[in-house]
Amino acid sequence: MKTRFEGIELRIKVLMDTFGFSQKEFAHATGMDASNLNAMLKGKRSIGAGVIDKIVLSFDNLSRDWLSNGVGEMFVYDNKT
């Protein structure tokens, strides 16, 4: 049984939904071209390490493991003070 979080494309869509972003807004927020993002979300273009880096750096506390592999929680927080 597939879950909503199995593919990176779906996790990006979940992240977009979490922040209420359209594809255009998400592309702008992450410094990506909107047409390239659209192709990635449709599976027509691969999502490489550079894209993952852009997304992770654009959102505070976003888990790279969650985005890349679907492991753990979407956001991670360091409880150290």
Secondary structure, 3 states (H helix, E strand, C coil): CCCCCCCHHHHHHHHHHHHCCCHHHHHHHHCCCHHHHHHHHCCCCCCCHHHHHHHHHHCCCECHHHHHHCCCCCECCCCCC
